[in-house]
C-alpha cells in the first residue's frame, strides 16, 4: 500500500508546490485589512452611515468563519485540490463584484460571496504546506507561510491607503482578480492530492452541525459589532441574541462530540501541543487585529495623518515580521522553538506597553520603532508556534485540525477588534469623567486660562461669543486627552495579555529531528 501511494505521488519539489498556495493565501489575508482604510470612501460612495459601512468588513468575516471549519467536509465531497481551486475562483469572482458595487446591499452580498470563497484558502493552504514538507522542515515551511498570515495584514492598510488616495477604492478589489486567476492556473499544474485528501463517495452533510455553526457565528458577529453601540447587555435584543449565540455554540460542540460523521473532529484537542498552541494563537490574533484597527485610527484621528501616511507608519511592523521570518527560516529547526515563542511573546508585550506611553507630540520614529519590535515579536511567536501545534499531528488530521484552529483564530480576531472598540468608548468616558472635574468655576487655574483665551478671541468677536469659544476649545482638548488616554490604556492591556499567556508554552512539547537527519545522511 505504501509503495502504491509513493507511485501515485508526483515528484514535485515542495518549494515549487507552495507558489500557488502562498499566492492565494497572500491575496486572501491581504483583503482582510486592505479595505479598512478605504471604508470611509466606500461609505461616502454608497451614502451609508459608519455603522452600515462596517457590514462591509463583518459580512466578510462571518462568511469566511462559516466555511473555515467545514474545509474537511468539503475536501471529502469534491477533493481537496478541486475545493482549493474553487475557493480561489469564487474569491476572485466576488472581488470583481465588490469593485463593481453601486450600493451597500450589493457590496455586502459580494463580500459574503468573497468570504465563502476565501474561507477555505488559509486552512487548506496550511495543511498542504505542512504535508508537503517533512516534519524536520516544518519550521522553514511555516516561516514562508508567515509571509501571508503576518505580513499581508500589516501591509494591507498601507497598500489600501495608497490605492485609495491615488486611484479609487474599487481597485482595492480589482487587483485580486488577475492574481486569483494566476493562482488557479498554477494550482491546477502544481498541486497534488494524496489518497486521503481525494474525493470520497457517499459523503453526507452534517446538517445539525452546519446550521448551528451558521447561527452561532452570525449571531456572535452581530453581537460583537453592534454591542458597543447598543450599550451591550443593557439592550434586551443583545441579551436575547447573545443567549441564542451561546445556545447555538453549545448545540454545535455537543453535536460534534456525540455524533458520527460530523462537520469537524474535535478529538484533535487531545493533543496538548495543538490545544496550547491554539489558545496562544487566538490571543495573538486578537492582539494583532485589534492593534491594526486601533493604530491607524490613532494616527489619523489624533495626529492628523492621511490614509497613506498612517499605512506608511505601520510599514515597520511588516519589516519586523520579515526579519522574524528570515530568522525563523534559518534557525527554527535548529533551536528549541519554545524559546523563540517565549521571546516573541515578551517582545510583543513590551512593544504594546511602549505604545501605551505615547502622547500627541511624538515624532514618526516613536511609532515606527515599537511597530518594528511588535512585528518582530509577532513573527517570532506565530511561526514557531504553528510548527509546534502540528508537531505530533498525523497528516490525515491536518486539514481538519487547521480548519478548527483557523476558525478559532478568526473568532479571536473578531473579538479583539470588537473588544478594542468597546475599550476606547468606555475608557474615554472614564477619563472624561475624571478630567471634567477640573473644568469648573471652582478651579482658579481653569478660570484664569478661560479669561486669557476669551480675551484673545474678544478681539475678533463679541465677549459672549469669545467666552463660548474659549469654553469649547477647552472642552475639545478634554475630549482629545480622554480619547488619548483610552488608546493608551487599551494598548497597555493588550501588552499585558501577551506577557500573561507565556506560561502556556510549558504545556507544549518539541521534538528534535537530529536523529532523522543523521539517518538520512
N, C-alpha and C positions, 0 to 999 in steps of 0.2 A: 504493500500500500504506500509506504514511504517513497519507494522508487517510482511509483506511478505519479505521485504528486510532484516529485522532482522533475520528471519528464514533462509534465504539463506546464511547469513554471518557466517562462521565457528568461533568457539570460540578459536581463536589463539592469544596468548599473543603478543602484538606489538613488544616487545623486542626480541621475537623469530623470528618474521617476518623480522626484519631488518638484520638478519645474512646474508642471501644470497644477499640482497641489498647492504650492506656495503662491502661484499667481492668483488662483481662485480665493485662497484664504486672505491674501493681502487686500484684494478688492472688496471682499465681503466685510472684513473687520474695519477697513477704512471708511466704508459707508455708514458705520455706526456712529461716527463722530464728525465726518466731513460736513454733514448737513447742519450741525449745531449752530455755527456762526452765520449760516445763511438763513436761519429760521425767521428773523425779523423781516428779511426781504421777501420771503415766501408769504408771510402773514400779510404784508402790505399788498402783494400782488393779488391775493385772494380776498382782501378786505376782511381778514379774520382777526379775532382777538388773540391775545397771548395764550390764554388757556386753550382756545380752539387749535392754535398752531402747534401746541405741544403734542397733539394726537398724531402729528406727522412723525414724531420720534417714537411715541409709545406704541402705536399700532405696529411698527416695525419690530419692536422688542417682543410684543405679545405673540405675533405670528411666528417669529423665529423660535421663541421659547416653546411653542406647541410642537414644532417639528423636531427639535433637538433630541428629546428623549426617545422619539419614535424612529430614529435612524436605523436601529437594529431590525425593527419590523419591516420598514420599507426596503432595507437591503435584502431581506429574505424574500420579499414579494417580487422584486424586479431585478435583483442582483446589485451588489454594492457599486460597481463601476457605472452601471446604467443609471442608478439613482443619483450618483455624484454628478454625472453629466447633465441629467435632467434638472438637478438643483441649480447648476450654473446657468443653464439656458433660461429657466424661469426667472432667475435673479436678473439676468441681462435684459430680458424682455420687459420685466417690471420696471427696471431702471429707465428704459426708453419711455414707458408710460408716465413715470414720475416727471421727467423733463417736459413732457407734452401737456401736463395737467393745467387746466384753466380755472379750476375751483377746488376748494378744500376737500369736498366729498370725493372727487375723483383722485386727488392726491392720496388721501387716506386709504382708499381701496387699492391703489397702485403700491403703496408702501406695505400693505398687508400681503399682497402677492409677492412683493420683494422679500419680505421676511420669511414667507413659506418657502420660497426658492432657496434663499441663502442659509436657512436654519441648519440644514444638514451638512453644509460645506465644512464647518470647523471640526465637528467630531469625526466625520468621515476622513478628513484630511489628516487629523492627528493619528487616528487608528492606522491608516495606510502607511504613514511615515514610520510609526513605531514597528510595524510588521516588516517593512522593507529593510530596516537596519537590524543587525544582530544586537542583543542586549548590551554588549560591551561598548556599543557606539550610540546608545540611546541619548547620552548626554550631548553628543555632537548633533544628533538629529533634532533634539529639542532646542538646541541653540539656534539652528536655522529656522525652526518652527516659530521661535520667538520674534523673528523679523516681522511676522504677520501679526501676531496677537498683542505685541507690546509696542512696536514702533508705529504700526499703522494707526492706532487710536491717538497717538501723540502728534503725528504729523498731520492728521486729519484736519484739526482746526486751522492750522497754518495754510494748508493747501486749499481748504474750503474758503478761507478769507481772501486768498489771492485770486481764486477763480471768481468769487462773488464781486470783488472790487474791480477786476479788470475785464471780465466777460459778463456773465449774468448767472443767476443761481441755477437755471436748468442744466448748465454744463457740469454742475456738480454730479448730476446723474448720468448725463450723456457719455462721460468719459468711461463709464463702466461697460458700455455696450461692446466696443471693439476688444477690450481686454477680456471680457467674458467669452466672446466668440472664440478668441485665440485659446483660452483655457479649455474650452470644449474640444476643439480640434486636437490639441496636444494630449488631452486625457484619452481620447479615442485611440491614439497611437501608442502611448507610453504606459498606461496603467494596466494592471493585471489583477484579476480576481482569483484568490486561492479557492480551493473547493468549498470550504466552509462559508465563503462570502458570496457564493453564487446563488442564482435564483433557485428557490425551493418550491416544491409542489405542495398544494393543499395548505397554503398559509392562511390562517384565519385571523380576522381582525379582533382585537380586544376592545369591544365596544364600550364596556364599562370603564376601562382604563382611559381610553381616548376621550370619551365625553367628560369624565371627571377631571382629566388633565386640562381640557379646554376651559371648563368652568372655573377651575382653580386659578389658572394663570391669568385669565381675562379679568376676573373679579379682583384678584390681588393687584394687578397693574392699575386698575381703575382706582382702587383704594389708595395706592401709593401716589398716584398722580393727583388726585382730587382731594385727598385727605387734608392736606395743609390748608387749602383754600376754604374747605368746609369746616375747619376747626376740629378735625378728627372726630373723636367719639362723642363730641357734643352734638353732632349731626346724626339723627336717627338712621338715615339711609346709609351712612358709613358703618354704623353698628350692624345693620342687617346684612350689608354686603360683605363685611368682614366675617360675620358668622357663616355666611354662605361659602366664602372662600375657605375657611377652616374646615367646614364640613366636606367640601369637595376634595380638599387636600387629604383629609382622613380617608375618604372613600377610595381615592386613588392609591394611596400607600397600602391600605388594608387589602385591596383587591390584588395588588401586585405581590403581596406577601402570601396570600392564602390560595390563590388560583393558579392554574397551569396555563401555559401558552399565553403569557401576559405581554404587555407592551414593553416592559423593561424587566431585567433580572436584578433584584436588589441584593442578591447574595454576594455581590462584589464588595459590599461594605464589611464583610467578614475579614477582608484583607486590611490589616492595620495601616500599612503604608498608604493604601488608597484612601481610607477614611480620614486619617490625619492630614494627608496632603490635600484632600478636597476641602476640608474645613479652612486650612490656611489660605488656599487659593480663592475661596469665596470671599474671605475678609479682604485680601489684597485686591480682588476685583472690585469690591465695593469702594475701597480707598482710591483705586485708580480712576474709576468713572466719576466718583464724587469730586476728586481734585480736578479732573478735566472739565467738569461742569462749573466748578466754583472759581478757578483761577482766571479764565477768560472774562467772567463776569466782573471779578475784582479789577482786572486791568482796564476793561472798557468803561465800566460804570464809575469806578472810584478814581482811576488815574487818567481817564480820557484817551486810552489807546484806541486806534482803529481796529477793525476786524483782522486785517492783515498783520498789524504790529503786535496784537495780542497773540496771534498764532506764532509769530516770529519769536516772541519772548518764551513761548513754550518749546521751541525747537531744541534747546539744550537738553531737554528731557529725552528726546529721541537720540541725541548724540550719546548721552549717558547709557541708554539702553543698547546702542550699537557697541559701545565699549564693553558692556557686560556680556553681550552675545559673543564678541571676539574672545573675551577671557574664558567664558564657559566652553566655547568650542575647543580651546587649547588645553584646558586643564580639568574640565568637568568629569572626564572619565579617568583621571589620574589621581584625584584627591577625594576625600570624603565629602560627598555632596551636601551632607547636613551642615558642615562648616560654612559652605557657600550660602546656604539658605539662611543660617543664623546671621551672617554678616549682612546679607541683603535686607533682612527684616529690620535690623538695627539702623542701617543707613537710611532706609525708607522712613522709619520713625523719626530719626534725627532731622532729616530734611523737612518733614512736615512740621516739626516743632520749630525749626528756623523760620518757616513761613508764618508761624504764629506770633512772631515778634517783629513784624514789619510795620511800617507806617506809611503815610501819604507823601512823604518827602524822600522816597527811595529812588535810586537810580536803576536802570535796567539790569545792571550786574547783580543787584540784590535779589532779582527774580531769577536770573539765568543760572547762577551758581547753585542755589538749592534745587532748581529744576534738574540740573545735571546730576546732582547727588541722588535725587529721587529716582530718576530714570535708571541710573546705575544700580541702585538698590533694588528696584522692582525687577530688573533684568536678572540680577544675581539671585533673586529669590525664586522667581517663577520658573526659569529654565531648568535648574537642577531639580526643583520640586516636581515638575511634570515627569521627569525621568524617574524620580523616587516613587511617585504614585503608582507607576505601572511596572516597577522593577520585578515584582512577584506575580504579575497578572499574566495568565496564559493568553496566547494570541486569539484563541476562539472567543474570548470575552472582551477583546479590545474595543470593538465597535459599540457594544452595549455599555461598557464602562466609560468610554469617552463621551457618549451621549448623555448619561446621567450626570457626569461631572460638569459638562458644559451647560446643562440645564441649571444646575445649582449655581454655577458661576454667573450665568445670565441673571438669575434672581438676585444674586449678591450685588451685581452692578446696578440693577433697578432699585433695590433697597437703598444702596449707597447714594444714588442720585436723589431719591425722594427724601432720604434722611437729611442730607445736607441742605435741601431746600427748607425743610422744617426747622433745622438748626438756625439758619440765617434769620428766619422770621421770628422765632421765639427768643433767640439770644439778642437780636436787635431790640425787641420790646423790653427785655430785662434791662439792658444798658440804657435805653432811652428813659425808662422809669428812674434809673439811678441818676442820670445826668440832669433830668428836668428839675430835680430838687435844688440844683444850684442856680437855676434861671428864675429867680423870684425877686420881688422888691426888697426882701429882707437881706439879700446879698449885696453888700456895698460895692464890691468889685464889679458885679454884673451891672448895677445901676450906673457906675462910672463909665463902663465900656459902652452901654447903650447911649448915654448922653454924648459921648465922643463921636460915635458913628452917626447918630442922628444929627449932630452939629455939622458933620461933613455933608450929609445928604441935604440939609436945610438950605444949602447954597443953591440948590437946583430945583427945590420943590417946597411945598408948604410944610410947616412944622409938624402937623398931624401926619402927613404922608411920610415925612422923614422919620418920625418915630416908628411908624408902621414898618417901613423898610428896614430900619435897624433891628427891630424885633424879629422880622422874618429872616434876616441874614443870620442871626444867632440861632434861630430855630433850624435853619438849613444846616448850619455847622454841627448842631447837636445830632441831627438825623445822620449826617455823614459820619460822625465819630461813632455813634452807636452801631451803624452798619459795619464800619471798620472793625470794631471790637467783636462783632458777630462772626465776621470772616475769620478773625484770628482764633477765636475760641473753637470754631469748627475744625480748623486745621490742627490745632493742638490735640483735640480729642482723637482725630484720625492718626496722628503720630503716636499717641499712647496706645491705641489699639494695635498697631503694628508691633510695638515692643511687647505688649502683654501676651500675644499669641506665640511668642518664641518657644515657650516650654513644650508646645505640641510637637516640635521637631524630635523630641526624645522618644516619641512613640513610633517613629519611623526606623526601619532597618535598611541598611545598604549592604550590597554585596560587592566585593571586588572581583574583577574579572581577570586577575593576573594569571591564574591557573589556565584559564581558557586561552589566553594569548600565548602562553608558553607551549601549550599543546599544539596550537595552530602553527607555531613556528617549527 
